[in-house]
């Protein structure tokens, strides 16, 4: 798909495929059937056949709507504080496997503090349509700068020349970072959550005048080969997430989707007592094998098989307020319809030569707008790129306002401790230069 064309491809269906898709819609309002062609694109979804976004759990004051023609997408957003024109604006970019729904708990506090808050379902997720759901798609459209263009197009469609802040969690964090690198005139501050940012890739320097070999870090493939050779053979989750099988594994967990989501979220949360992260000495198999198995999996296990033994008991589930069974039902509703491939493509673009070549345009650039980093003390994601947190503070971000690790919180900070995240975001936003004049 031509990323710049702002057009959606026309898909021709056979009579058999059409009937299969119609049957799927009858059964669950799904946008595509299992028998759809491998190169099928989710072009349209009949939202009248689906439950309200969030299954009726969206807090009052937040609205759900579709924005047409957003860089070739029909983008679904949640927004709060939209009633008053001219408010300062904040864009929230979710991670994987998350949705705009993941921000529901902090949107109204931000709106009450005076902001227009916008949370899209990113390309490949939720009720945003116009992206190719097959493994064989051209993944260039999912690249970091492609998603910067998605975010830029959304801001423009909503009538803004700039926004006060872009906030990203997990896989949304590097996209937010790239927004501030590529268009600091539009994205006037950035908050990165959970995932650190090591800056643009670097071009070889002074090689014409030096014979000394440049330091080359282990690739994920090389790291995976070393992990597989350990006495207890392992594999890196990012490499697994790039495989063709990963989407099918996520879609068809033997324990059922509700139990899979529960175990996955619990295993990575602050409630899981085994999450006691520490700084790794380097990017080696021996060091990486010290991380929990949701990051460095057993070689012969899928992700659902990896998290299954960590399923919490019924008493915990009944008492868990930050992620109820009804909340999990929202994720099950959306991902059962779309599949996971759109989100999994976020791992594939990390090793795609074209996507990485595009990023070299910004070699040497820093983040010069005000920046802030938020994560949990129990979040291993902060440490899976050895040295990146320090690099981000000392070199990549030239105007660091703060780094805050929330005590006892795991990977899902905006879900686990929304009040604290809201407080930190509001303080950061109110301290921006525009509020000091």
NURO-695641 format. One line per 4 residues: number of its first residue (from 1); for each residue x, y, z of C-alpha. Coordinates in steps of 0.25 Angstrom, whole numbers, always signed. Example, Ala and Ser with C-alpha at 12.3 -4.5 7.8 and 13.67 -1.06 7.14 Angstrom:
<pts>
1) +49 -18 +31 | +55 -4 +29
</pts>
This chain:
<pts>
1) +0 +0 +0 | +5 +14 -4 | +6 +21 +10 | +6 +35 +3
5) -6 +32 -6 | -17 +33 +6 | -25 +23 -1 | -30 +9 +3
9) -29 -2 -7 | -41 -9 -13 | -42 -23 -10 | -50 -33 -19
13) -57 -44 -12 | -62 -57 -18 | -76 -62 -15 | -71 -72 -5
17) -62 -62 +2 | -74 -52 +3 | -83 -63 +9 | -73 -67 +19
21) -71 -53 +23 | -86 -51 +24 | -87 -63 +33 | -76 -58 +42
25) -83 -44 +43 | -96 -52 +47 | -88 -60 +58 | -81 -48 +64
29) -80 -36 +56 | -66 -39 +51 | -60 -31 +40 | -54 -43 +33
33) -55 -58 +33 | -45 -69 +36 | -46 -73 +21 | -43 -59 +16
37) -31 -58 +6 | -17 -57 +12 | -16 -43 +6 | -29 -38 +11
41) -30 -24 +17 | -39 -19 +27 | -46 -8 +19 | -59 -6 +26
45) -65 -11 +39 | -80 -10 +41 | -80 -4 +54 | -95 -6 +56
49) -93 -21 +58 | -83 -19 +69 | -85 -15 +84 | -82 -1 +88
53) -67 +2 +88 | -62 -3 +102 | -74 -11 +104 | -81 +0 +111
57) -70 +2 +121 | -64 +15 +116 | -65 +26 +127 | -76 +37 +125
61) -70 +49 +118 | -62 +41 +108 | -67 +39 +94 | -64 +29 +83
65) -64 +33 +69 | -58 +30 +55 | -49 +40 +48 | -49 +38 +33
69) -37 +39 +23 | -25 +39 +33 | -13 +35 +25 | -21 +25 +18
73) -28 +20 +31 | -42 +22 +37 | -37 +24 +51 | -45 +21 +63
77) -42 +30 +75 | -46 +33 +89 | -46 +47 +94 | -50 +55 +106
81) -50 +70 +109 | -55 +72 +94 | -67 +81 +98 | -58 +94 +99
85) -51 +99 +87 | -36 +104 +88 | -32 +95 +100 | -17 +90 +101
89) -17 +77 +94 | -11 +63 +98 | -10 +51 +89 | -9 +37 +96
93) -2 +26 +88 | -5 +12 +94 | +5 +0 +93 | +3 -15 +90
97) -6 -23 +93 | -14 -10 +97 | -24 -1 +91 | -29 +13 +93
101) -37 +7 +104 | -25 +5 +112 | -25 +20 +115 | -39 +21 +120
105) -35 +23 +134 | -26 +36 +132 | -34 +43 +121 | -45 +49 +130
109) -34 +54 +141 | -26 +61 +129 | -39 +67 +123 | -43 +72 +137
113) -29 +79 +138 | -33 +86 +125 | -28 +78 +114 | -34 +72 +101
117) -30 +58 +102 | -29 +49 +89 | -26 +34 +90 | -26 +27 +76
121) -27 +12 +73 | -13 +12 +66 | -11 +6 +52 | -14 -9 +53
125) -22 -9 +66 | -37 -8 +70 | -47 -1 +62 | -37 +7 +53
129) -39 +1 +39 | -31 +2 +26 | -19 -6 +30 | -15 -20 +24
133) -17 -31 +34 | -9 -42 +27 | +5 -46 +31 | +9 -44 +16
137) +6 -29 +16 | +16 -18 +13 | +20 -15 +27 | +26 -2 +23
141) +13 +5 +26 | +15 +0 +41 | +28 +7 +42 | +31 +17 +53
145) +31 +29 +43 | +18 +23 +37 | +12 +24 +50 | +17 +38 +52
149) +10 +41 +39 | -3 +34 +45 | -2 +43 +57 | +1 +56 +50
153) -10 +53 +40 | -20 +51 +52 | -15 +64 +59 | -17 +71 +46
157) -31 +65 +43 | -35 +70 +57 | -31 +84 +54 | -18 +86 +61
161) -5 +91 +56 | +2 +86 +69 | -1 +79 +82 | +4 +81 +96
165) +9 +67 +98 | +9 +53 +92 | +9 +42 +102 | +13 +28 +98
169) +13 +15 +106 | +20 +2 +103 | +20 +1 +87 | +14 +15 +87
173) +26 +21 +94 | +36 +20 +83 | +25 +25 +73 | +23 +37 +83
177) +38 +39 +83 | +39 +39 +68 | +28 +49 +67 | +37 +59 +76
181) +49 +56 +67 | +43 +57 +54 | +33 +69 +57 | +36 +76 +69
185) +28 +88 +64 | +16 +80 +65 | +18 +71 +77 | +23 +81 +87
189) +26 +71 +98 | +27 +56 +100 | +25 +46 +111 | +30 +33 +109
193) +25 +21 +118 | +31 +8 +121 | +39 +7 +108 | +52 +15 +107
197) +57 +22 +95 | +72 +20 +90 | +71 +31 +79 | +72 +30 +64
201) +81 +20 +58 | +95 +25 +56 | +103 +26 +42 | +117 +20 +42
205) +126 +32 +45 | +140 +36 +40 | +142 +22 +34 | +149 +28 +22
209) +161 +32 +32 | +161 +20 +41 | +163 +5 +40 | +158 +2 +54
213) +145 -6 +53 | +132 +0 +58 | +126 -6 +70 | +114 -15 +66
217) +103 -19 +76 | +98 -33 +75 | +86 -34 +66 | +73 -40 +71
221) +75 -52 +62 | +90 -54 +68 | +84 -52 +82 | +74 -63 +79
225) +84 -73 +74 | +92 -71 +87 | +79 -73 +95 | +76 -85 +88
229) +90 -91 +92 | +88 -89 +107 | +87 -101 +116 | +72 -98 +117
233) +69 -93 +103 | +62 -80 +102 | +57 -70 +91 | +55 -55 +91
237) +40 -51 +91 | +42 -40 +81 | +48 -50 +71 | +37 -60 +74
241) +27 -48 +72 | +32 -47 +58 | +29 -61 +54 | +17 -65 +45
245) +12 -74 +56 | +11 -63 +67 | -2 -58 +63 | -9 -71 +62
249) -3 -75 +76 | -9 -62 +82 | -22 -64 +75 | -24 -79 +79
253) -18 -81 +93 | -22 -94 +99 | -26 -88 +112 | -36 -79 +105
257) -35 -64 +102 | -40 -59 +115 | -30 -68 +123 | -19 -64 +114
261) -21 -49 +116 | -22 -50 +131 | -9 -58 +132 | -2 -49 +122
265) -6 -36 +129 | -4 -42 +143 | +10 -48 +140 | +15 -34 +135
269) +9 -26 +146 | +13 -21 +160 | +4 -31 +166 | +13 -42 +162
273) +24 -44 +173 | +34 -49 +164 | +36 -36 +157 | +48 -30 +163
277) +56 -24 +152 | +70 -20 +152 | +81 -14 +142 | +86 -24 +133
281) +101 -24 +130 | +100 -25 +115 | +93 -31 +103 | +97 -45 +104
285) +89 -58 +105 | +94 -61 +120 | +89 -47 +124 | +76 -47 +116
289) +73 -61 +122 | +72 -54 +136 | +59 -47 +131 | +45 -54 +133
293) +40 -63 +123 | +30 -54 +117 | +43 -47 +111 | +52 -59 +109
297) +43 -71 +107 | +46 -86 +107 | +50 -89 +93 | +39 -99 +91
301) +28 -91 +97 | +18 -81 +91 | +14 -69 +98 | +0 -74 +103
305) +8 -87 +108 | +18 -78 +115 | +8 -70 +123 | -1 -81 +126
309) +6 -86 +139 | +5 -72 +145 | -10 -71 +144 | -14 -65 +158
313) -25 -71 +167 | -39 -68 +167 | -38 -60 +180 | -28 -50 +173
317) -37 -49 +161 | -49 -46 +169 | -41 -35 +177 | -34 -29 +165
321) -39 -15 +163 | -29 -9 +153 | -33 -20 +143 | -46 -27 +144
325) -52 -38 +136 | -61 -29 +129 | -48 -20 +125 | -42 -33 +119
329) -55 -35 +112 | -52 -22 +104 | -39 -27 +99 | -44 -41 +96
333) -56 -34 +88 | -46 -26 +80 | -35 -35 +77 | -43 -47 +74
337) -49 -39 +63 | -36 -33 +57 | -25 -42 +61 | -12 -38 +67
341) -4 -37 +54 | -5 -22 +53 | +1 -20 +67 | +11 -31 +65
345) +16 -24 +52 | +22 -14 +62 | +33 -24 +65 | +35 -27 +51
349) +38 -13 +47 | +50 -13 +57 | +58 -22 +47 | +52 -17 +34
353) +63 -11 +25 | +55 -1 +19 | +49 +4 +32 | +62 +5 +38
357) +68 +12 +26 | +57 +23 +27 | +61 +26 +41 | +76 +28 +37
361) +71 +42 +32 | +70 +46 +46 | +84 +41 +50 | +90 +50 +61
365) +77 +57 +65 | +73 +58 +79 | +59 +60 +86 | +60 +75 +89
369) +46 +78 +94 | +42 +76 +109 | +42 +61 +112 | +38 +52 +123
373) +39 +37 +126 | +29 +29 +135 | +30 +14 +138 | +28 +5 +150
377) +39 +0 +159 | +34 -14 +156 | +34 -13 +141 | +45 -21 +134
381) +43 -13 +121 | +51 -2 +126 | +63 -11 +127 | +63 -20 +115
385) +71 -10 +107 | +84 -9 +116 | +89 +5 +117 | +77 +11 +109
389) +71 +19 +121 | +84 +25 +124 | +87 +29 +110 | +73 +35 +108
393) +75 +44 +120 | +89 +48 +117 | +90 +49 +102 | +77 +46 +95
397) +68 +56 +102 | +73 +70 +104 | +62 +75 +112 | +59 +64 +122
401) +48 +69 +132 | +48 +56 +140 | +49 +41 +141 | +39 +35 +151
405) +38 +20 +155 | +25 +18 +162 | +27 +9 +174 | +21 -5 +173
409) +15 -3 +159 | +18 -13 +147 | +17 -11 +132 | +3 -6 +132
413) +5 +7 +139 | -7 +15 +134 | -16 +3 +138 | -10 -1 +151
417) -8 +13 +157 | -16 +23 +148 | -17 +33 +159 | -2 +34 +161
421) +0 +34 +146 | -10 +45 +144 | -4 +53 +155 | +10 +52 +149
425) +5 +56 +135 | -3 +68 +140 | +9 +73 +147 | +18 +71 +135
429) +8 +78 +126 | +5 +90 +135 | +20 +92 +137 | +22 +94 +122
433) +27 +107 +117 | +14 +112 +112 | +8 +111 +126 | +20 +119 +132
437) +17 +132 +123
</pts>
